[in-house]
Amino acid sequence: MHLLLSRKLKAKVNQVTLSNNATRILVSIVGIPIILSAAYFGKIYFLIFTLAISLISFTEFSKMANKKDMKPNLTAGLTFILLILVNQYSGLIDFFRFFVIMMIILLVIELFRNNGSAIMNLGATLLGIMYIGLFGSTLLSIREMYPDIDNLYDRGGFLIITILASIWICDSAAYFGGTKFGRHKLFQRVSPNKSWEGAVFGFIFALLTVIAAKFLVLDFLSWTAVLYIGLIVGIIGQIGDLVESLLKRDAAVKDSSELIPGHGGIFDRFDSLLMTAPAVYIILRYLR
């Protein structure tokens, strides 16, 4: 009897796993072409994409913070992230002036909120704005790095597509490599299922993906820049995943939300991208 129940339970788990995998694949088939198209065509399309992932990620982050008795200012946070991204796209005002104005407004608003701990509220609001909004704005900076002259503008699209592809391949390689060969825990306190073996697989395949892109679409970049991008995605991209896992574990949630069937939330899907983008942007600016 016990053996029969065990077999039924195992069969049920396998059925759920197959169903989740099918859902993940279906969502990917629909979503990936849309994302890559926005990256390639750039301009307002990529601005809309960046706004969507940043604003939704901040909303999910705020809900996680609420579980720790923090009350981030959702309206102000969304507004300032919107302004940061639009300003980065249009270049209306320098960031220092913008940041000073934003700080003054946030402090004044919190003065009148009277909703829990002001220190924790301001800290969570600012962390979300800087982590998601500022980091997200560097995606726009990378996409708009090359002027819209001849075919130069396409280069920014190829850069973004390469970064996305290398992150996705890194994640898949880390998952399958860790499942097959994982023996040593990478960061058990934060993410018990991740292993050093999986991380090494992810790193290698991220680097190989960017090297392959050098021959396919990134011929305009030096080998130094290409290798740096591969290193950044392979290392900092995986750190970004761990950082978001840390936040989720602290908030005692499995996913940032259930917005994407089979994938969790937007913050879950783009945590590595948000962490990778500023590092890639700094390297590209330095090497130009």
N, C-alpha and C positions, 0 to 999 in steps of 0.2 A: 504493500500500500504506500509506504513511504517512498519507494523507488518510483512508483507510478506518478505520485504527486510531484516529485523532483523532475521527472521527465516532462510533465505537463508545464511546469513552471519554466523550465529551460526553453521549451518550444514557444511559450508565450513571450519570453524575453527576446528570442531570436526573431519572432514575428514583429514585435515592436521595433527592434533595431532595423530590420529590413524596411519597415514602413517609414521610419525616420530618415534612413539613407535615401529612399526614393523621393521623399519630400525635399531633402537637401539638394538632390540632383536636379529636380524639376525647378526649384527656385533659382539655382545657379544657371540653368539653361536660359531662363527668362531674364535674370538680372544682369549677368555678365555682359551680354552684348550692349545693353543700355548703358552700363557704366563705361565700357570701352569706347562707345560712340561719343559720349559726353567728353571723355578725355581727348579723343582725337580731334573733334571739332572745336573744342575749347570755347572761349568767349562766354556768352551768357549761359550756354548749356553746361559748361563745367562750373560756372559760378552757382547755378541752381543745384547741381549735384553736391558741391561743397557745402552750400548752405543747408541742404537737406540733412547730410550726415552730421554736421556740426550742431544744428539746432535740436535734432532728435537725440543725439548723444548727450547733449547737456540736459535735456529733459529726463533721460534715463539716469544720468548721474545724479540729478537732484532727487529723484525718487529713492535712489540708494542712500543718499545722505540723510533723507528723512527717517530712514530706519535706524539711524544713529542719533536721533533727536536733534538733528541740525535742520535749519529751515533756510536753505538757500533762496535767494530772491529770484524766483523763476522768471518773472516778467522782465526784471532788469537784466538778468543774465542773458536771456534770449535776445533782448534788444541790443545789448552791447556786442554780442557775438555777431549778430546781423550787421551792425555798423562796422565792426572790425573787418569783416569779410568784404563788404561793399567798399569800404575805404581802401582796403588793400587792392581791390580790383580797379578802382578809379583813381586812387592816389590823391585824394582831396586834402588830407591833412597828415602831418608827420605823426608817427606813433607816440612819441614822447608827449606831445600836447594832448593827443587823444587820451592817453593813459592818465594824465593828471586830471583832466576833466571827468573821466570815468570814475576815478577814485573819489573825487569830491562828491559826485552825485550819489555813489553807493553809500558813502558815509552818512550823508544827509538823510537819505531814504531810511537807512537802518536806525537813525536817531528817532524816527517816528513809528517804526514798525512794532516795537514792543512785543516780540514774538520769540520767546526763548532766549538763548545765549547770543548776544550780539557778536561776540568774538567768533564763536563757531559758525554763525550765519555768514558773516563777512568772509571768513576763511574758506568756507565751502563754495560760496559764490565766486570769489576770486580764483580759487583753484580751478573750478570748472571753466571760467572764462579764459584763463590763461592756457590751461592744459588743452582744452578743446578748441576755443576760438583762435587763440594765437597760433597754436600748432597747425590748425586747419588753414589759416591764412597763408602759411608757407606752401601749401599745395597750389594755391593760386599763383604764388610767386614763381614756382617751378614751371607751371603751365604757361605763364606769360613771360618767361625769361627771354624768349626769342621774339623779335619783332614780326609783325604781319607783313613781311616783304618776301616776294617770290615764294619759295618753299620753306623759308626759315621757320615760320610759325608752326609747321608740322613737327618740328623738333621737340617742342615742349610736350606735344601729345605723345610722341614716341617715348619720351622720358617717363611720363606718368604711367603709360601702359606697361612699360618695362618694370617700374616699381611695383605696380599692382600684380603683374604676373609673377614676379619673383617672390612677393609676399605670399601669394596663394600657393605657389609651388613649395615654398619653404614650409608653410603650415601643413600641407599634405605629406611632404617627405618626413617632417618631424613626427607626424601622427603614425604613419605606417612604419617608419624606422623604429620609433619607440615601441609600437605594438609588437613588432617582430623581435627586436633585439634589446629592448629596454631592460636594464638590470639595476642601474644606479639612479636614484632619485635626484632630480635637478634642484628642486626647491620645494620640498615636501610641505613646509608650513603654508605655502601660498597655493601650490598646484600639485597635489599628490600624484597625479597620473603622468606628469611630464618627467622624462628621463634625460640624462646626459647623452645617451646614445641617440635619442630622438632629436635633441638639439643639434648634435653634430651632423646628423643627416640633413636637417633643415638648413643649417649653415652651408653645407657643401652644395646642395641643390640651388640655394639662393644665389650663390656665387656663380655656379655654372649657368644659371638662367641669364644673369646679366652679361656674362661673357658671350653667350650665344647671341644675345641682343646686340652686342658690339658688331657682330658680323652681319646682322639682319637689318637693324634700324638705327643703331647708335654709332655709326661710322664717323660722325662728326665729333665724338668725344675722344679724349686721349685714353690710353690704357690705364693711366693713373686714376683718372676720374671713374672709369668703369669698375676698376677693382675696389675703389673706395665705396662706390654705391653697393656693390655686392657685399662688402664687409658690413656696411651699415644695415642693410636689410637682414643679413644673416645673424647679426648680433643684436642691434638695437631694436629691430622688428620683433624679435622674440622677447626682448626685455619689455617692450610695450605690451605684449600679451600677458606677461607676468604681472606687470603693474596693474592692469585692469583686473586680473584675477585677484590681486591683493585687495582691491577696492570691493570686489564682489564678496570675497570671503569675509571682510570686515563687516559688510552689510548683511551677511548671511543669506545671500541669494545665489542661485545657480547661474542665471543669465541676467543681463541688464534689463531685458524685457522679453516678451514673447511676440514681438512685432513681426519677425521673419520666421515663417514656419520651418522648423528643422534647423534653424541657425541661431536662434536667440534674438538679441537686439542689435540695433545699428552700432552701438558702442562696442559690442562683442565682435562685430565683423570688421570694424575699421580701427580698432585700438592700435594695431601694429602700424597701420598707415599714418595715423596721427603722430606716433612717436618717431617714425622714420623720416617723415617729410622735412622737419626743421634741420635735421642732421644732413640730409642730402642737399638741401638748399644752401646751407653754410659751406659745405664742401665745394659745390659747383661755383658759388660766388668767389671762393678763395682761389680756385684753379682757373678761373676765366682770365 
